[in-house]
Amino acid sequence: MGGETVHTCIPARLDRLPWSRWHWLIVIGLGITWVLDGLEVTLAGTIGGVLKDALRMTDAQVGQSATFYLAGAVIGALFFGWATDRLGRKKLFTITLLVYLIATGATALSWNFESYSVFRFLTGLGIGGEYAAINSAIDELIPARIRGRIDLIINSTYWLGAALGAGMTVVLFNGTLMSPNLAWRFAFALGVVLGAFILFLRHFVPESPRWLVIHGKNDAAEKIVGDVEEIVAKQTGERLPMPTEEVVEIHTRTHTPLSEVWGAMMGENRSRSLLGLTLMAAQAFFYNAIFFTYALVLEKFYNVPPTKAGYYIFPFALGNVLGPVLIGHLFDTVGRKKMISLTYALSGILLAITGWLFVQGVLTAVTQTMCWTVIFFVASSAASAAYLTVSEIFPLEVRAMAISIFYAIGTLIGGVAAPALFGALIETGSRGNLAWGYLSAAVFMIVAAATEMKIGVAAEGQSLEKISRPLSAR
């Protein structure tokens, strides 16, 4: 497993780079993954009512199909997360995107509940793998001083995909272009086109130099960083400052055994593991409980036709995008602990209030959407901060695996059961039953806020190596 000893200042060289068009390439080429996920989830949630007729599905089966998607994402995250730390970021974010392309194309050809669920599972497999590979690569290429806001904004692009999906359904289901049974198939097929464009962009995204150094490929890492410095200097017209951080001594390795991964996460980083698990599980339950059954709530309690759900999801999605864009910089300036605690707690409190208004029957489809839009303006930053936290508080050698483990466990606890549970609650037709579900999601978020305040990590402005020293560093 071991190899030579290398002295490197590559992390410091990457962190001191000024923002440039090259960084935009990284953001677009990698961050657009969340657009795909948002598109997939929105299409599935918005067309729930259409699928009931087209594939003869019940409300509960619509919720169960979302659970299949999330289960695939969990398994994909675990397997591809392990492979990402072993084989590299670039190989895996290519493979996982190919899995997505094939599976979402197959989804458009579904003929019943069973086939649709299988294809949704496979689509989730690819998207789950993307989370580990992409979050690792982005954090290892973006300068430390702005890593927080960039991560949050990138994660929020999920909701650009959601807005795109909602807009697509508004156009495709207006009754003039094609029949609803053909429209939902065409919508999934468009995801293949977008994914193919992303595959082209990723050809220009390099492997993580940090990963290369640790795996004994220092010459390749030096060449990549040297080329990037030359590109950035030319694009910005600035003279790059010399790195000010100390040189890191690395004992190269071919891989990190799972026993060492376990030791790193459950030994000295035990409290960080608890933090990551709590944040990921809370935001997963919060989001999946509401968003996967959004169209069903509108139809069941507000008599909104399934083909009109996109009109209500579109502003909701825009609110989710605007949150991290407008307040994301505060996570780098005010600080991680204060902002993460605040956004989690406020999200929970606002949902509890909205749940009470829902039970009282004082909301309409429009005002319900307005409430959800305000809630998720805040919650979007909270959820994105969970991924940011997990991706930066563990050593580089186990970063992708840590992301995948906490994404998987958090999703299993908070996400996989939520759509099926809330689908069943909606099917009862009882506002009170559904409100209890909302209250449980609110409490979960408030508990996560308290956990962050107690054991959160002040990672703002620090290099990844200072937040958590690599296992191979001497």
C-alpha positions in Angstrom: 0.0 0.0 0.0 2.8 2.4 0.8 5.2 4.2 -1.5 7.6 7.2 -1.6 7.6 10.3 0.5 6.6 13.5 -1.3 6.8 17.2 -0.2 4.1 19.3 -1.9 2.5 22.7 -1.7 -0.1 21.9 -4.3 -3.0 22.4 -1.9 -1.8 25.9 -1.1 -1.2 26.7 -4.8 -4.7 25.8 -5.6 -6.2 27.7 -2.7 -4.5 31.0 -3.6 -5.7 31.1 -7.2 -7.9 34.1 -8.1 -11.4 33.3 -9.5 -11.3 32.8 -13.2 -13.1 31.4 -16.2 -11.3 28.1 -15.5 -13.2 27.8 -12.2 -16.4 28.5 -14.0 -15.7 25.5 -16.2 -15.3 23.4 -13.1 -18.5 24.7 -11.6 -20.5 24.2 -14.7 -19.0 20.8 -15.8 -19.3 19.3 -12.3 -22.0 21.2 -10.6 -24.6 20.7 -13.3 -25.0 17.2 -11.8 -27.5 18.7 -9.4 -29.5 20.1 -12.3 -30.0 16.5 -13.5 -31.0 15.3 -10.0 -33.5 18.2 -9.7 -34.9 17.5 -13.1 -35.4 13.8 -12.4 -37.0 14.3 -9.0 -39.2 17.1 -10.2 -40.4 15.2 -13.2 -41.2 12.2 -11.0 -43.0 14.3 -8.4 -44.9 16.5 -10.9 -46.2 13.8 -13.1 -47.3 11.6 -10.2 -50.9 12.2 -11.1 -50.3 11.4 -14.8 -48.5 8.2 -14.0 -51.5 7.0 -12.0 -53.4 6.9 -15.3 -50.6 6.1 -17.7 -49.1 3.2 -15.7 -52.1 2.5 -13.5 -50.4 3.4 -10.3 -51.9 4.2 -6.9 -50.9 7.2 -4.7 -48.9 4.8 -2.5 -47.1 3.4 -5.6 -46.2 6.9 -6.7 -44.5 7.4 -3.4 -42.9 3.9 -3.5 -41.4 4.6 -6.9 -39.6 7.6 -5.4 -38.4 5.3 -2.7 -36.9 3.0 -5.4 -35.0 6.0 -6.8 -33.6 7.0 -3.4 -32.7 3.3 -2.6 -30.7 3.3 -5.9 -29.0 6.5 -4.9 -28.0 5.0 -1.6 -26.4 1.9 -3.1 -24.8 3.9 -5.9 -23.3 6.4 -3.4 -21.7 3.6 -1.4 -20.3 1.6 -4.3 -19.1 4.5 -6.4 -17.9 6.4 -3.3 -15.6 3.5 -2.5 -14.5 3.4 -6.1 -13.9 7.2 -6.3 -11.3 7.1 -3.5 -9.6 4.2 -5.1 -9.8 5.0 -8.8 -10.0 8.8 -8.9 -12.5 11.5 -9.2 -12.4 11.9 -13.0 -13.0 8.2 -13.9 -16.0 7.9 -11.6 -17.8 11.1 -12.5 -17.7 9.9 -16.1 -18.9 6.4 -15.3 -21.7 7.5 -13.0 -23.0 10.0 -15.7 -23.1 7.2 -18.3 -25.2 5.1 -15.9 -27.6 7.9 -15.5 -27.9 8.5 -19.2 -28.8 4.9 -19.9 -31.2 4.5 -17.0 -33.1 7.7 -17.6 -33.5 6.8 -21.2 -34.9 3.5 -20.2 -37.3 5.2 -17.8 -39.0 6.9 -20.8 -39.8 3.4 -22.1 -41.5 2.1 -18.9 -44.7 0.1 -19.3 -45.9 -0.6 -15.8 -45.2 0.2 -12.1 -42.6 -2.6 -11.8 -40.5 -1.5 -14.9 -40.8 2.1 -13.9 -39.5 1.4 -10.4 -36.6 -0.7 -11.7 -35.5 2.0 -14.1 -35.9 4.7 -11.4 -33.7 2.5 -9.2 -30.9 2.4 -11.8 -31.2 6.2 -12.4 -30.7 6.7 -8.7 -27.7 4.4 -8.8 -25.9 6.8 -11.2 -27.0 10.0 -9.4 -26.0 8.6 -6.0 -22.5 7.9 -7.4 -22.3 11.4 -8.7 -22.7 12.9 -5.3 -19.5 11.3 -3.9 -17.3 11.9 -7.0 -18.5 15.4 -7.7 -18.4 16.8 -4.1 -14.9 15.5 -3.7 -13.6 17.0 -6.9 -15.2 20.4 -6.4 -13.9 20.9 -2.9 -10.4 19.8 -4.0 -10.3 22.3 -6.9 -12.1 25.4 -5.4 -10.1 28.0 -3.4 -10.6 27.7 0.4 -11.7 31.4 0.9 -14.8 30.9 -1.2 -15.4 27.2 -0.9 -18.5 27.6 1.3 -20.5 29.9 -1.0 -19.5 28.0 -4.1 -20.5 24.7 -2.7 -23.8 26.0 -1.6 -24.6 27.6 -4.9 -23.5 24.5 -6.8 -25.7 22.3 -4.6 -28.6 24.7 -5.1 -28.5 24.2 -8.9 -30.5 21.1 -8.1 -33.4 23.5 -8.0 -32.5 24.9 -11.4 -33.2 21.4 -12.6 -36.4 21.4 -10.6 -37.4 24.7 -12.2 -36.5 23.2 -15.6 -38.6 20.1 -14.9 -41.5 22.2 -13.7 -41.3 24.4 -16.8 -41.1 21.4 -19.0 -44.2 19.9 -17.5 -46.1 23.2 -18.0 -45.2 23.2 -21.7 -45.6 19.5 -22.3 -48.8 19.0 -20.4 -50.7 22.0 -21.8 -52.7 19.6 -24.0 -51.7 21.1 -27.3 -48.3 19.5 -28.1 -49.0 15.9 -27.3 -51.0 13.5 -25.1 -50.0 13.3 -21.4 -49.0 9.6 -21.9 -46.4 10.7 -24.5 -45.4 13.9 -22.8 -44.0 12.3 -19.6 -41.9 9.9 -21.7 -40.6 12.8 -23.8 -39.7 14.7 -20.6 -37.4 11.9 -19.4 -35.8 11.6 -22.8 -34.8 15.3 -22.7 -32.8 14.4 -19.6 -30.6 12.2 -21.8 -29.9 15.1 -24.1 -28.8 17.3 -21.2 -26.7 14.5 -19.7 -24.9 14.0 -23.1 -23.9 17.7 -23.1 -22.5 17.5 -19.6 -20.5 14.4 -20.6 -18.8 16.6 -23.3 -18.0 19.4 -20.8 -16.4 17.0 -18.3 -13.8 16.0 -20.9 -12.1 19.3 -20.0 -12.2 18.9 -16.2 -8.9 17.5 -14.8 -8.3 14.9 -12.2 -7.9 16.2 -8.6 -4.2 17.1 -8.1 -4.6 16.4 -4.4 -5.8 12.8 -5.1 -2.9 12.3 -7.6 -0.3 13.3 -5.1 -1.5 10.9 -2.5 -1.6 8.1 -5.0 2.0 8.5 -6.1 1.3 10.5 -9.3 3.1 13.7 -8.2 4.4 14.5 -11.7 0.9 14.4 -13.2 -0.4 16.5 -10.4 2.4 19.1 -10.9 1.7 19.3 -14.6 -2.1 19.8 -14.0 -1.5 22.6 -11.4 1.2 24.2 -13.5 -1.1 24.3 -16.5 -4.0 25.6 -14.4 -1.8 28.4 -13.0 -0.8 29.4 -16.5 -4.4 29.4 -17.7 -5.7 31.4 -14.6 -2.9 34.0 -14.8 -3.6 34.5 -18.5 -7.4 34.8 -18.0 -7.2 37.2 -15.0 -4.1 39.2 -16.0 -2.9 38.9 -12.4 0.5 37.8 -11.1 -0.1 34.9 -8.8 1.1 35.3 -5.3 3.5 32.7 -3.8 1.8 30.1 -1.6 2.0 31.0 2.1 1.0 27.7 3.7 3.5 25.2 4.9 4.6 22.3 2.6 2.7 19.1 3.3 4.7 15.9 3.6 2.8 12.9 2.0 3.6 9.2 2.2 2.1 8.0 -1.1 -0.3 5.0 -1.2 -2.2 3.0 -3.8 -5.4 2.8 -1.7 -6.8 3.2 1.7 -8.1 0.0 3.3 -11.7 0.0 4.6 -10.4 -0.7 8.1 -8.5 2.6 8.0 -11.6 4.4 6.6 -13.6 3.0 9.6 -10.8 4.1 12.0 -10.7 7.6 10.6 -14.4 8.1 10.8 -15.2 6.3 14.1 -11.9 7.1 16.0 -10.7 10.7 16.3 -13.5 11.9 14.0 -16.3 10.3 15.9 -18.0 13.5 16.8 -17.7 14.7 13.2 -19.3 11.5 12.0 -22.3 12.1 14.3 -22.5 15.7 13.0 -22.5 14.6 9.4 -25.1 11.8 10.0 -27.4 14.2 11.8 -27.3 17.0 9.2 -27.6 14.6 6.2 -30.5 12.6 7.7 -32.5 15.7 8.9 -32.3 17.5 5.5 -33.1 14.3 3.6 -36.2 13.6 5.6 -37.3 17.3 5.5 -36.9 17.5 1.7 -38.1 14.1 0.6 -41.1 14.2 2.9 -42.4 17.3 1.2 -41.1 17.5 -2.3 -41.6 13.9 -3.6 -45.3 14.2 -2.8 -45.8 17.9 -3.6 -48.1 17.2 -6.6 -50.1 14.7 -4.6 -50.8 17.3 -1.8 -51.9 19.9 -4.4 -54.2 17.4 -6.0 -55.6 15.8 -2.8 -56.2 18.8 -0.7 -56.4 21.7 -3.1 -57.9 20.0 -6.2 -55.1 21.1 -8.5 -55.0 18.9 -11.6 -51.8 16.9 -12.0 -51.1 18.6 -15.3 -51.1 22.0 -13.6 -48.7 21.1 -10.7 -45.7 22.6 -12.6 -47.1 26.1 -12.2 -46.8 25.7 -8.4 -43.5 23.9 -8.3 -41.7 26.5 -10.5 -41.8 29.3 -7.9 -40.9 26.9 -5.2 -37.9 25.8 -7.1 -36.8 29.3 -7.8 -36.9 30.1 -4.0 -34.6 27.1 -3.4 -32.1 28.5 -5.9 -32.2 32.1 -4.6 -31.5 31.1 -0.9 -27.9 29.9 -1.4 -27.2 32.6 -4.0 -28.3 35.4 -1.8 -27.0 34.2 1.6 -24.4 31.7 0.7 -21.5 34.2 1.2 -22.5 34.4 4.9 -21.3 30.8 5.4 -17.8 32.1 4.6 -18.0 35.4 6.5 -20.3 34.9 9.5 -19.2 31.3 9.8 -20.3 27.7 9.3 -21.6 27.0 12.8 -23.7 30.1 13.2 -25.2 29.9 9.7 -25.8 26.2 9.6 -27.5 26.2 13.0 -29.6 29.2 12.1 -30.8 27.8 8.7 -31.7 24.4 10.2 -33.6 25.8 13.2 -35.5 28.4 11.2 -36.5 25.8 8.5 -38.0 23.6 11.2 -39.8 26.4 13.0 -41.3 27.7 9.7 -42.5 24.2 8.7 -44.2 23.7 12.1 -46.1 27.0 11.7 -47.1 26.1 8.1 -48.3 22.6 9.3 -50.5 24.3 11.8 -52.0 26.6 9.2 -52.5 23.6 6.9 -54.5 21.8 9.6 -56.6 24.9 10.2 -57.6 24.9 6.5 -56.7 28.6 6.0 -54.3 28.0 3.2 -55.0 27.8 -0.5 -52.9 26.2 -3.2 -51.3 29.6 -3.8 -50.6 30.5 -0.2 -49.4 26.9 0.6 -46.9 27.3 -2.2 -45.9 30.7 -0.9 -45.2 29.2 2.6 -43.2 26.4 1.1 -41.2 28.8 -1.0 -40.2 30.9 2.0 -39.4 27.8 4.1 -37.1 26.3 1.4 -35.5 29.6 0.6 -33.9 28.9 4.0 -33.8 25.1 4.0 -32.0 25.0 0.6 -28.9 26.6 2.2 -29.2 24.2 5.2 -29.4 21.2 3.0 -26.5 22.3 0.8 -24.5 23.0 4.0 -24.9 19.4 5.0 -23.1 18.2 1.9 -20.5 21.0 2.3 -19.8 19.9 5.9 -19.4 16.2 5.1 -17.1 16.9 2.1 -14.7 19.1 4.0 -14.3 17.7 7.6 -12.8 14.3 6.8 -9.3 13.4 5.4 -8.7 13.4 1.7 -8.2 9.7 1.5 -11.7 8.9 2.8 -13.5 12.0 1.6 -15.6 10.4 -1.2 -16.3 7.4 1.0 -17.4 9.6 3.9 -19.7 11.6 1.6 -21.2 8.4 0.3 -21.6 6.8 3.7 -23.4 9.8 5.3 -25.4 10.4 2.2 -26.5 6.8 2.2 -27.2 6.5 5.9 -28.9 9.9 6.0 -31.0 9.0 3.0 -31.9 5.6 4.5 -33.0 7.2 7.8 -34.5 10.4 6.4 -35.2 9.9 2.8 -36.1 6.4 1.6 -39.0 6.0 4.0 -40.3 9.5 3.8 -41.9 9.5 0.3 -43.7 6.2 1.0 -44.7 7.3 4.5 -46.0 10.7 3.3 -47.7 9.0 0.3 -49.6 6.8 2.7 -50.5 9.8 4.9 -51.8 11.7 1.9 -53.9 8.7 0.9 -55.7 8.8 4.2 -57.1 12.2 3.2 -56.6 13.5 6.8 -55.0 16.9 7.2 -54.2 16.1 10.8 -52.2 12.9 9.9 -50.2 14.8 7.3 -49.5 17.7 9.7 -48.0 15.2 12.2 -45.6 14.1 9.5 -44.7 17.7 8.9 -44.1 18.3 12.6 -41.8 15.3 12.8 -39.7 16.8 9.9 -39.6 20.1 11.7 -38.4 18.6 15.0 -35.7 16.6 13.1 -34.3 19.9 11.7 -34.3 21.6 15.1 -32.4 18.7 16.6 -29.8 19.0 13.8 -29.4 22.7 14.5 -28.6 22.0 18.1 -26.1 19.3 17.1 -24.3 21.7 14.7 -24.2 24.4 17.4 -22.7 21.9 19.9 -20.1 20.0 17.8 -19.9 21.9 14.4 -16.6 22.7 12.8 -15.5 26.3 12.0 -14.1 25.4 8.6 -14.6 28.8 6.9 -11.5 30.1 5.0 -9.3 27.1 6.0 -7.6 24.7 3.6 -8.9 21.1 3.5 -5.6 19.9 4.9 -5.9 22.2 8.0 -9.5 21.2 8.6 -8.5 17.5 8.5 -5.0 16.5 7.9 -4.5 13.7 5.3 -4.0 10.2 6.7 -0.9 9.9 4.6 0.6 13.2 5.9 3.5 12.9 8.3 
